[in-house]
Amino acid sequence: MNRTLVIGLLSFMLAATVIVPGRAQGTEKDYERANNLDRQLTGKVWHSDIRPAWVGNTGMLIFEERSREGKVYILADAGKKTQKKAFDAVKLAEALGKVAGDTVKAADLPIRNLVMADDLKSMTFEYTGAVYKCDLKKYTVTKEREARRPFAWGGDSRWPWGFRNELEGRPDTSPDKKMTAFIRDYNVWIRVVKEKKEFKLSNDGGIGKYYSANISWSPDSKKIMAYLVIPAEKHMISYVESSPEGQVQPKYYTYEYPKPGDAVPQFFPQIFDVAGKKHILVDEDMILNQYGLENFEWDTTGNSLTFEYNKRGHQVYRVMRIDAQTGKMSVIIDEQSPTFIDYSGKRYRYDVKNTGEIIWASERDGWNHLWLYDGNTGKVKNQITRGEWVVRGVVSVDEKQRTLIFRASGREKGDPYLIHYYRIGFDGTGLTHLTPADGNHEALFSGDGKYFVDTWSRVDMPPVSVVRSSADGGEVMKLAEADVKDLLATGWQYPEVFTAKGRDSVTDIWGIIIRPLNFDPSRKYPVIENIYAGPHSSFVPKSFRPTFSNMNSLAELGFIVVQIDGMGTSNRSKKFHDVAWKNIKDAGFPDRILWMKAAAEKYPYMDIEKVGIYGTSAGGQNSAGAVLFHPEFYDVAVSSCGCHDNRMDKIWWNEAWMGWPVDQSYIESSNVENAWRLKGKLLLINGEMDNNVDPASTVQLVNALIKAGKDFDYLLVPGMQHSSGGSYGERRRQDFFVENLLGVKPPDWNKKEK
């Protein structure tokens, strides 16, 4: 063959295989960009996070204004519709620096939780873990106290799942301060403070059935309610921390951790006439098979008290009343469901003291709404809210005006998850939409209730903040509108809100699509889904953010990343939610798959022949379940800290959706029981000291996969609690998708300096 021709053919062949610069995926440069993305995009949005705080009941508010020139604090007066600088930042920075012994920049004051005095003469704020006060006339700063630290799990306090020790509790003093009730030898005793005398009220308490130290006095100090407790055997789980700080030898821990099917304590309230030293017996038959009793509350006269009864299985939830004269128990509100009652997410009760009415939340008509009850007769007076939309919470109740303000979603056109605020009368009339703009709203009401700061945004729209009238939602004054020009200059794109029909071909399923900064529509991108399908809420972001953490960093490696709320999650209709009933393994997968197919049909660059999925906790169960139950669609999964068998996880969350007693549905939803189904690639990550999901849940899945002869990857992180694996786990997740979806060998990290 002609030498020139051979060279020409070789050149052609090489040219055909050379990757055009900037078009590679999963390269070292992609990793560098992905891992520096948050840093690259930080500080590129201005006038966004204003953090408003009302000044007492003055109708004035203070907020941060962040611009390219620096940060200033603005004092706005809603009544006068004026704005001005709240204080001299230079003087404050100088004074604070002297007291704290630091260099404080006036253009970027590192203070938080600012509270301005009503007279505007002083203010308090937090700085480096302490609360300081500034005199705004003299600009003198004094250190007041250490700031309250947010709750952090550590030691035994990091284990919140056990039942309360009912024998522990301080003596309870009567409202008139004359007597104290306490527990001695499992029974109720009274101490008369002035006379220093004691007498015994109950005689039926003992080791197996004793009185709780949590005692409730009637407002007139004549009676008390104390409940008998039948304790439950404790379910303990054990941990070995292999590599504890400060010592070579491992540490051993044991914690109480009730699981589905375990016995739970039973409570039986009793009434005592203190003056007459009389025990008024209360029948136990109406409150058997409890999951719990709570919210004990006396009426203003001391003639009766109410409480809430959650029957085991969460299909019966009642408001009960005890007649304090006779001990007779009756049902005021009887909430029942053939599936589950979402008591931990949608329960709302407000007692209107003067009228004896009760405002109650219920899904009985198929949507979460508010109802008005006659608290004396137990009859429904009227439904307050109604329609194919969802009440998301009550902000305030005005008993004099007989109106309330509430949050809701789904009433306005567009995304049914966007939160809006409304006012309505107790009788269901006068519904007023207070937040008319198309967005996800967050409202902060003034102390006098006349105004509120309305901040709204969407993932595809930057935030806007205004002051509105609480009466009708009319705009009073604009506070801030975000500027994202610098962010857009980096190549950043808004996430795309995308909808497609679900499994019933009727219901809209909502999600978002995230693309990389160097997105090229002529390329093919494997798709990765970030999943969390816990039935306790909905999870797709609805408010603006420059980045959504690991979703954006994964996209930079050469992927399209999506997040979807499928059926079985909350904040839609009861029917939408009920898909999860005894069916956690469903996880909305039929809807998710249809959604991604619809997105790929619109955008051919989405390669759904290569689909990955990842999640943590309930999302860890879901992501592993994807390659067990739907391997025809999902190819690669990374599962972190998953509750892979609902029998192994905490009692309240799992019995809420899977029911009680534990039955075959638990087995059918178990990743462990279905490990033999694995196809595709699976990486399991869990923390040795997971303080939320029993880490044995993941290890049992590992065991089942080994017994089934399956190939998979497993990362156990010593000392880690409930997490996706930290920075190391994040990198391993990136590598797993790069290697198994892109077909690219990740960089050799062992050759790199840390």
C-alpha positions in Angstrom: 0.0 0.0 0.0 1.2 3.5 -0.7 3.0 4.9 2.3 1.3 8.3 2.0 -2.1 6.5 1.8 -1.3 4.5 5.0 -0.3 7.6 6.9 -3.5 9.3 5.7 -5.7 6.4 6.8 -4.0 6.3 10.2 -4.4 10.0 10.6 -8.1 9.7 9.7 -8.6 6.8 12.2 -6.9 8.7 15.0 -8.9 11.8 14.3 -12.1 9.8 14.5 -11.2 8.5 18.0 -9.7 11.7 19.5 -12.1 13.3 22.0 -12.6 16.9 21.2 -11.3 19.1 24.0 -14.0 20.1 26.5 -16.2 17.2 25.5 -14.8 14.5 27.7 -16.9 13.2 30.7 -15.7 12.1 34.1 -12.2 13.6 33.7 -10.0 15.0 36.4 -11.0 18.5 35.3 -14.6 17.6 35.6 -14.0 16.3 39.2 -12.2 19.5 40.0 -15.1 21.6 38.7 -17.6 19.4 40.5 -16.0 19.6 43.8 -15.4 23.3 43.7 -18.8 24.2 42.3 -20.3 25.5 45.6 -17.3 27.7 46.1 -17.4 28.9 42.6 -21.1 29.9 42.8 -21.1 31.3 46.3 -21.4 35.1 46.5 -22.9 35.4 43.1 -26.4 36.3 44.2 -27.2 39.7 45.6 -30.3 41.1 47.6 -31.4 37.5 48.2 -31.2 36.2 51.7 -32.6 39.2 53.7 -33.4 37.5 57.0 -36.1 39.9 58.2 -36.9 40.4 61.9 -39.9 42.5 63.1 -39.2 45.1 65.8 -41.6 44.1 68.6 -45.1 45.5 67.8 -43.9 48.7 66.1 -44.7 47.8 62.5 -41.0 48.3 61.7 -38.5 45.6 60.7 -34.8 45.1 60.2 -33.2 43.1 57.4 -29.9 42.4 55.7 -29.1 43.9 52.4 -26.2 42.1 50.6 -24.8 43.9 47.5 -21.6 43.9 45.6 -20.5 46.9 47.8 -21.0 45.0 51.0 -23.7 44.2 53.6 -25.8 46.8 55.3 -28.8 46.5 57.7 -32.0 48.3 56.7 -34.7 49.5 59.0 -38.1 49.6 57.2 -41.2 51.2 58.5 -44.3 49.5 57.0 -46.7 52.2 58.3 -44.7 55.1 56.8 -43.4 53.0 53.8 -39.8 54.2 54.4 -36.4 52.6 54.6 -33.1 53.7 56.0 -29.9 52.3 57.4 -30.6 50.7 60.8 -27.3 51.7 62.4 -23.7 52.8 61.6 -21.9 49.6 60.7 -18.5 51.2 60.9 -19.0 52.2 64.5 -20.5 48.9 65.5 -17.6 46.9 63.9 -15.1 49.1 65.7 -16.8 48.7 69.1 -17.5 44.9 68.7 -13.9 44.4 67.6 -12.6 46.0 70.8 -14.8 44.0 73.1 -14.3 40.7 71.3 -10.6 41.2 70.5 -11.2 40.6 66.8 -10.9 42.4 63.5 -14.5 42.9 62.4 -15.3 44.2 58.9 -18.0 46.8 58.7 -18.9 45.8 55.1 -19.5 42.2 56.1 -20.7 42.1 59.8 -20.6 38.5 60.9 -23.6 38.8 63.2 -26.8 36.9 63.4 -30.2 36.7 65.3 -30.3 40.5 65.5 -33.1 41.8 67.8 -33.8 45.6 67.8 -35.4 47.2 70.8 -38.8 48.7 70.3 -37.4 52.2 71.0 -34.6 51.6 68.5 -32.0 52.7 71.1 -30.3 49.3 71.4 -30.1 45.9 69.9 -28.8 42.4 70.7 -27.1 40.0 68.3 -25.0 36.8 68.3 -21.3 36.8 67.4 -18.9 33.9 67.7 -21.1 31.9 70.1 -22.1 34.8 72.4 -24.9 37.4 72.7 -23.8 41.0 72.6 -25.8 44.2 73.3 -25.1 47.5 71.5 -26.2 50.9 72.7 -27.0 52.7 69.5 -26.5 56.2 70.9 -23.1 55.7 72.3 -22.1 52.6 70.3 -20.9 50.8 73.3 -20.9 47.0 73.0 -21.2 44.6 76.0 -21.1 40.9 76.1 -24.4 39.6 77.7 -24.1 35.9 77.8 -23.2 32.8 75.9 -25.6 32.0 73.0 -27.9 29.1 73.3 -26.3 26.2 71.4 -28.5 24.3 69.0 -29.2 20.7 70.0 -26.5 18.4 68.9 -26.5 14.7 69.3 -23.7 13.4 71.5 -23.4 10.7 74.1 -26.7 9.1 75.0 -28.7 12.2 74.0 -28.1 11.3 70.3 -30.5 8.4 70.7 -34.0 10.0 70.8 -35.9 6.8 70.0 -36.5 5.2 73.4 -39.6 5.7 75.5 -39.6 8.2 78.4 -39.0 6.9 81.9 -42.4 7.6 83.5 -41.1 7.3 87.0 -38.7 10.2 86.5 -40.1 13.7 87.0 -40.1 16.6 89.5 -43.0 17.0 92.0 -45.8 19.0 90.4 -47.0 22.1 92.4 -50.7 23.0 92.3 -51.7 26.3 90.6 -52.5 27.8 93.9 -49.0 26.8 95.2 -50.5 25.2 98.3 -49.8 21.5 97.4 -47.3 19.4 95.6 -48.1 16.0 93.9 -45.4 13.4 93.6 -44.8 9.7 93.2 -43.6 7.4 96.0 -43.6 3.7 95.9 -45.4 3.7 92.5 -48.3 5.7 93.9 -49.6 9.3 94.0 -48.9 11.4 97.1 -49.7 14.9 98.1 -47.6 17.2 100.2 -49.3 20.2 101.8 -46.7 22.9 101.6 -47.6 25.1 104.5 -48.4 22.3 107.0 -45.6 20.1 105.7 -48.0 17.1 105.8 -48.1 14.3 103.3 -50.9 11.9 102.4 -51.4 9.1 99.9 -54.0 9.4 97.1 -53.7 6.1 95.2 -53.3 2.5 96.3 -53.3 0.6 93.1 -49.8 1.3 91.8 -47.2 -1.4 91.8 -44.1 -2.7 89.9 -46.1 -3.9 86.8 -48.6 -1.1 86.7 -47.5 2.2 88.3 -48.3 5.9 88.3 -46.4 8.2 86.1 -44.5 11.2 87.6 -46.1 13.3 84.9 -49.1 14.6 86.8 -51.6 17.3 85.7 -53.4 19.6 88.1 -56.8 21.1 87.4 -56.8 24.9 87.1 -58.8 25.2 90.4 -56.2 23.0 92.3 -59.0 20.7 93.4 -58.2 17.6 91.2 -55.3 16.0 89.5 -55.0 13.6 86.6 -52.4 10.9 86.9 -52.1 8.0 84.7 -51.2 4.4 85.4 -48.4 2.9 83.2 -48.0 -0.6 82.0 -44.4 -0.5 80.9 -43.1 -2.3 77.9 -40.0 -4.5 77.6 -37.2 -2.4 76.1 -35.8 -3.3 72.7 -32.0 -2.6 72.9 -29.5 -2.4 70.1 -25.8 -2.6 70.5 -22.9 -0.8 68.8 -19.2 -1.4 68.7 -17.3 1.8 67.7 -14.1 0.3 66.2 -12.0 3.4 66.1 -13.0 5.8 68.9 -11.1 9.1 69.3 -8.6 9.1 72.1 -8.1 5.4 72.6 -7.0 2.3 70.7 -9.5 -0.2 72.0 -13.1 -0.2 70.6 -16.0 1.1 72.6 -19.3 -0.7 73.3 -22.7 1.0 73.4 -26.3 -0.1 74.1 -29.3 2.0 73.3 -33.1 1.6 73.5 -34.6 1.5 70.0 -38.2 0.2 69.7 -38.9 -1.4 66.3 -42.2 -2.4 64.5 -44.1 -5.1 66.4 -42.4 -4.3 69.8 -44.6 -3.8 72.8 -45.2 -0.1 73.7 -46.1 1.3 77.1 -49.9 1.6 77.9 -51.3 4.6 79.8 -54.5 4.7 81.7 -55.5 8.1 83.1 -57.2 8.4 86.5 -58.8 11.3 88.3 -58.3 12.2 92.0 -60.3 14.6 94.1 -57.5 16.0 96.3 -59.6 17.6 99.0 -61.8 14.5 99.4 -58.9 12.2 99.0 -61.0 10.3 96.5 -60.0 8.2 93.6 -62.4 8.6 90.7 -62.0 5.5 88.5 -61.8 5.9 84.8 -62.7 3.0 82.5 -59.8 1.6 80.4 -61.8 -0.3 77.7 -62.1 2.7 75.3 -58.3 3.2 75.0 -56.9 -0.3 74.5 -54.1 -1.1 72.1 -52.6 2.3 72.3 -49.7 3.6 70.3 -49.9 6.6 72.6 -51.9 9.1 74.6 -50.9 12.7 74.6 -52.0 16.3 74.9 -53.8 16.1 78.2 -55.6 19.4 78.9 -58.0 20.5 81.5 -60.9 22.8 80.6 -61.0 26.2 82.3 -63.4 25.1 85.0 -61.6 21.9 86.0 -64.8 19.8 85.3 -63.2 17.8 82.5 -60.1 17.2 80.6 -59.4 16.1 77.0 -56.6 14.0 75.5 -55.8 12.4 72.2 -55.8 8.6 71.7 -53.7 7.2 68.8 -54.7 3.5 68.4 -51.9 1.1 67.4 -51.8 0.8 63.7 -52.7 4.5 63.2 -56.1 3.9 61.6 -58.0 5.3 64.6 -57.2 8.7 66.1 -59.6 10.2 68.7 -60.0 13.3 70.8 -61.4 12.0 74.1 -62.9 13.6 77.2 -63.0 12.5 80.8 -65.7 13.9 83.1 -63.8 14.8 86.2 -66.8 14.3 88.4 -67.7 10.8 87.3 -64.7 9.5 85.5 -66.8 8.7 82.4 -64.9 8.8 79.2 -66.4 9.9 75.8 -65.3 10.5 72.2 -65.4 14.0 70.9 -63.7 13.6 67.6 -63.4 10.2 65.9 -60.9 10.1 63.1 -60.7 6.8 61.2 -59.1 5.6 58.0 -59.0 2.3 56.1 -55.3 3.1 55.4 -53.2 5.4 57.7 -53.9 8.6 59.5 -50.9 10.9 59.0 -50.8 11.9 62.7 -47.2 13.1 62.6 -47.5 15.2 59.5 -51.0 16.6 59.3 -52.4 16.6 62.8 -53.7 20.0 63.9 -56.0 20.9 66.8 -56.9 24.3 68.3 -59.3 24.6 71.2 -61.3 27.8 71.1 -61.5 28.4 74.9 -64.4 30.8 75.1 -66.8 28.8 72.9 -65.7 25.3 73.5 -65.1 24.7 69.8 -62.3 22.8 68.3 -60.5 23.4 65.0 -59.4 20.1 63.6 -57.4 18.9 60.5 -58.7 15.9 58.6 -58.3 14.1 55.3 -61.8 12.6 55.5 -62.9 14.2 52.2 -59.8 13.1 50.4 -57.7 16.3 51.0 -56.2 17.7 54.2 -58.6 20.4 55.4 -59.8 22.2 58.5 -63.1 21.4 60.3 -64.9 23.2 63.1 -66.3 21.0 65.9 -68.6 21.7 68.8 -66.3 20.5 71.5 -69.2 19.8 73.9 -71.4 17.6 71.6 -68.6 16.3 69.3 -70.6 17.3 66.2 -69.2 19.0 63.1 -70.4 22.6 62.9 -69.0 23.1 59.5 -66.0 22.4 57.2 -63.7 25.5 57.2 -61.6 24.8 54.1 -62.5 22.7 51.1 -61.4 21.8 47.6 -58.9 19.8 45.7 -55.9 21.3 47.5 -54.1 20.8 50.8 -53.8 22.8 54.0 -50.1 22.7 55.0 -50.4 24.4 58.4 -52.1 27.0 60.5 -50.2 30.2 61.2 -52.5 32.0 63.7 -56.0 31.9 65.0 -57.9 35.1 65.9 -60.7 34.1 68.3 -62.2 37.5 68.5 -62.5 38.0 64.8 -63.2 34.3 64.3 -60.6 34.1 61.5 -57.4 32.2 61.0 -54.4 32.4 58.7 -53.1 29.2 57.1 -50.6 27.8 54.6 -51.8 25.7 51.7 -50.7 24.3 48.4 -52.5 23.2 45.2 -55.2 25.8 45.1 -53.5 28.1 42.6 -52.7 27.2 39.0 -49.3 25.6 38.3 -47.1 23.6 40.7 -49.4 22.1 43.3 -46.5 22.0 45.9 -46.0 25.8 46.0 -47.0 27.2 49.4 -49.4 30.2 49.6 -51.0 31.9 52.6 -54.7 32.6 53.1 -57.1 34.1 55.6 -60.6 32.5 56.2 -63.4 32.7 58.7 -64.3 29.9 61.2 -67.5 29.4 59.2 -65.6 28.8 55.9 -66.5 32.2 54.4 -64.2 35.1 53.4 -61.4 33.1 51.9 -58.7 35.7 51.1 -55.5 34.9 49.1 -52.7 36.8 50.8 -49.8 35.9 48.6 -50.8 36.3 44.9 -47.4 36.0 43.3 -46.5 32.7 41.5 -43.9 31.2 43.7 -43.2 29.3 46.9 -43.9 31.7 49.7 -42.6 32.1 53.2 -44.4 34.7 55.4 -43.2 36.4 58.6 -46.0 38.2 60.4 -45.5 41.3 62.5 -46.0 41.2 66.3 -49.3 43.2 66.0 -50.5 41.0 63.1 -51.1 44.0 60.7 -48.3 43.2 58.2 -46.1 40.3 57.0 -42.9 40.0 55.0 -43.7 37.8 52.0 -40.6 36.2 50.4 -41.2 34.0 47.4 -39.2 32.3 44.7 -39.1 29.1 42.6 -36.2 27.0 41.6 -36.4 28.8 38.2 -37.0 32.3 39.7 -34.9 34.3 42.2 -36.5 35.5 45.4 -38.5 38.7 45.9 -39.4 40.1 49.3 -42.2 42.6 50.0 -44.3 43.8 53.0 -48.0 43.0 52.6 -51.1 43.8 54.6 -52.4 40.9 56.6 -55.9 42.0 56.0 -56.0 41.5 52.2 -52.5 40.7 51.0 -52.1 44.1 49.4 -48.4 45.1 48.8 -47.3 47.8 51.1 -43.6 48.2 50.1 -40.9 46.2 48.3 -37.9 45.2 50.3 -35.6 43.3 47.9 -35.4 41.6 44.6 -32.5 39.2 44.0 -29.9 40.0 41.3 -28.4 36.8 39.7 -26.5 38.4 36.8 -23.1 37.3 38.3 -24.4 33.8 38.8 -25.6 33.5 35.2 -22.2 34.8 33.9 -20.6 31.6 35.2 -22.7 29.5 32.7 -25.1 28.5 35.5 -28.6 27.5 34.4 -31.9 27.4 36.3 -33.1 23.9 37.1 -36.0 23.0 34.8 -39.4 22.2 36.4 -40.8 19.3 34.4 -44.1 17.5 34.6 -45.4 14.2 33.1 -48.4 12.0 33.7 -48.2 9.3 36.3 -49.3 5.7 36.2 -52.9 6.6 36.1 -52.4 8.7 32.9 -54.2 11.5 34.7 -52.2 12.8 37.7 -49.3 15.2 37.1 -46.0 14.1 38.5 -43.6 17.0 39.3 -39.8 17.1 39.3 -36.8 19.1 38.3 -33.9 18.6 35.8 -30.4 19.8 36.5 -27.8 20.1 33.8 -24.0 20.7 34.0 -22.5 24.2 33.5 -20.9 23.0 30.2 -24.1 21.5 29.0 -24.0 20.6 25.3 -27.4 19.4 23.8 -25.6 17.6 21.0 -24.1 15.1 23.5 -25.7 12.1 25.3 -25.9 12.3 29.1 -26.7 9.3 31.4 -29.4 10.2 33.8 -29.1 10.0 37.6 -32.1 10.3 40.0 -31.7 11.6 43.5 -34.5 9.7 45.3 -36.2 10.2 48.7 -39.6 8.7 48.7 -40.5 8.8 52.4 -44.3 9.1 52.8 -43.9 11.7 55.5 -43.4 14.6 53.1 -42.6 15.7 49.5 -39.0 16.4 48.6 -38.4 18.1 45.3 -37.0 21.6 46.0 -39.4 24.4 45.4 -37.4 27.5 46.4 -34.5 29.2 44.6 -30.9 28.1 45.4 -27.7 28.6 43.4 -26.8 24.9 43.9 -28.6 21.8 45.2 -25.4 20.3 46.6 -24.5 16.8 45.3 -27.1 17.0 42.4 -25.2 19.9 40.8 -21.7 18.4 41.5 -22.8 15.0 40.0 -24.1 16.8 36.9 -20.7 18.4 36.4 -19.2 15.0 35.9 -21.2 14.5 32.8 -24.8 13.6 33.9 -28.3 14.9 33.8 -29.6 14.8 37.4 -33.3 14.7 38.3 -35.4 14.7 41.4 -39.1 13.6 41.4 -42.0 13.3 43.8 -43.9 10.2 42.8 -47.1 8.7 44.2 -46.9 7.6 47.8 -45.3 10.9 49.0 -47.2 13.5 50.9 -48.7 17.0 50.2 -51.1 15.9 47.5 -54.5 14.1 47.8 -55.1 11.3 50.2 -55.4 8.9 47.3 -52.0 10.0 46.0 -50.5 9.4 49.5 -52.2 6.1 50.1 -50.1 4.3 47.4 -47.5 3.9 50.2 -49.9 2.0 52.5 -48.2 -1.3 53.3 -46.3 -0.8 50.1 -43.0 1.1 50.9 -41.2 -0.7 48.1 -43.4 1.0 45.5 -41.7 4.3 46.2 -43.5 5.9 43.2 -41.3 4.0 40.8 -44.0 3.5 38.1 -44.5 7.3 38.1 -40.7 8.1 38.2 -40.0 5.9 35.2 -42.8 7.4 33.1 -41.6 10.9 34.1 -38.0 10.1 32.9 -39.3 8.5 29.7 -41.3 11.6 28.9 -38.4 13.9 29.7 -36.1 11.8 27.4 -38.7 11.9 24.6 -38.6 15.7 24.8 -34.8 15.9 25.3 -33.0 13.2 23.3 -29.7 14.0 25.0 -31.1 12.3 28.2 -29.8 8.8 27.8 -32.3 6.6 29.7 -30.5 3.5 28.5 -28.0 4.4 31.3 -29.9 5.3 34.5 -28.4 5.7 38.0 -30.1 6.4 41.3 -28.9 7.3 44.8 -30.4 8.2 48.1 -29.9 8.2 51.9 -32.0 6.8 54.8 -35.5 6.1 53.3 -33.8 7.1 50.0 -31.2 4.5 50.7 -34.0 1.9 50.9 -35.5 3.3 47.7 -32.3 3.4 45.7 -31.4 -0.2 46.5 -35.0 -1.1 45.8 -34.7 0.4 42.3 -32.1 -2.2 41.2 -34.0 -5.0 43.0 -37.6 -4.3 41.8 -37.0 -2.3 38.6 -33.7 -3.5 37.1 -35.2 -3.2 33.6 -34.9 0.6 34.0 -32.3 1.4 36.7 -28.7 0.2 36.0 -26.6 1.6 38.8 -27.5 2.4 42.4 -25.7 4.0 45.4 -27.5 3.4 48.7 -26.5 5.2 51.9 -27.7 4.3 55.4 -30.8 2.6 54.1 -33.6 1.1 56.2 -33.6 -2.0 54.0 -36.1 -3.9 56.0 -38.9 -2.0 57.7 -38.9 -4.5 60.6 -35.4 -3.3 61.5 -36.0 0.4 61.6 -37.6 2.7 64.3 -41.2 1.9 65.3 -43.0 5.2 64.7 -42.0 5.8 61.1 -42.4 2.3 59.9 -45.7 1.4 61.6 -47.1 4.7 60.4 -47.0 3.5 56.8 -46.7 -0.3 57.0 -49.3 -0.7 59.7 -49.5 -3.0 62.8 -49.3 -5.9 63.5 -46.3 -6.7 61.4 -47.5 -8.8 58.4 -46.5 -10.1 55.0 -46.3 -6.6 53.6 -43.2 -6.0 55.5 -41.5 -9.0 53.9 -42.7 -8.0 50.4 -41.2 -4.5 50.8 -37.9 -5.8 52.3 -34.7 -5.3 50.3 -33.2 -8.1 52.4 -35.9 -10.6 51.5 -35.6 -9.6 47.9 -31.8 -9.4 47.6 -31.8 -12.3 45.1 -33.4 -10.0 42.6 -30.3 -7.8 42.2 -29.3 -6.9 38.7 -27.0 -4.1 37.7 -24.4 -2.4 39.9 -25.0 -1.6 43.6 -22.8 0.3 46.1 -23.9 0.2 49.8 -22.7 2.8 52.3 -23.4 2.9 55.9 -22.0 4.3 59.1 -20.8 2.1 61.9 -22.5 4.3 64.5 -25.7 5.2 62.6 -27.9 6.9 65.2 -31.1 6.9 63.1 -31.3 3.6 61.2 -29.9 0.5 62.8 -26.7 -0.2 60.8 -27.4 -3.9 61.0 -30.1 -3.2 58.4 -27.5 -2.6 55.8 -25.3 -5.5 57.0 -28.2 -7.9 56.8 -28.7 -6.8 53.1 -24.9 -7.4 52.6 -25.4 -10.9 54.1 -28.4 -11.7 51.9 -26.6 -10.5 48.8 -23.6 -12.8 49.6 -25.8 -15.7 50.2 -27.5 -15.0 46.8 -24.1 -15.0 45.1 -24.5 -11.4 44.0 -21.7 -9.0 43.1 -21.9 -5.6 44.8 -19.7 -3.0 46.5 -19.8 -2.1 50.2 -18.4 0.8 52.2 -18.6 0.8 56.0 -17.4 4.1 57.5 -16.0 3.7 61.0 -17.5 6.1 63.6 -19.9 7.6 61.1 -23.5 8.3 62.2 -26.5 8.8 59.9 -25.0 10.2 56.8 -24.3 9.7 53.1 -20.7 8.9 53.9 -19.2 12.4 54.3 -16.7 13.7 51.7 -15.2 10.3 51.2 -18.6 8.7 50.6 -19.5 11.5 48.2 -16.3 10.8 46.2 -16.9 7.1 46.1 -20.5 7.8 44.9 -19.1 10.0 42.1 -16.6 7.4 41.1 -19.2 4.6 41.1 -21.4 6.5 38.6 -18.5 7.6 36.5 -17.2 4.1 36.1 -20.5 2.3 35.7 -22.5 4.8 33.8 -19.9 6.7 31.8 -17.6 3.7 31.4 -14.7 5.9 32.4 -12.0 4.9 34.9 -12.0 7.5 37.7 -8.7 9.2 38.6 -6.2 7.1 40.7 -6.8 8.9 44.0 -4.0 6.9 45.6 -1.5 8.8 43.5 -2.9 12.1 44.7 -1.9 14.2 47.7 -4.8 14.7 50.1 
